């Protein structure tokens, strides 16, 4: 029986980053357009990254085996 390599999902590789503790970071959504009506505080908050929910961590670990 042939053994298969675990391949990285390239779409997830571009969107998610794994931290040293094993959590995943993703860019905060909602800042691309329609932000003239937003407060400056809101835009600053959306500028960073956020931690992915624990429900998706196992799925991301399967998609990014070498992260």
ABEGO torsion letter per residue (X at the ends): XBBBBBBBBAAAAAABBBBAAGBBBBBBBGAABGAAABBAAAAAAAABBBBBBAAAAAAAAAABAAX
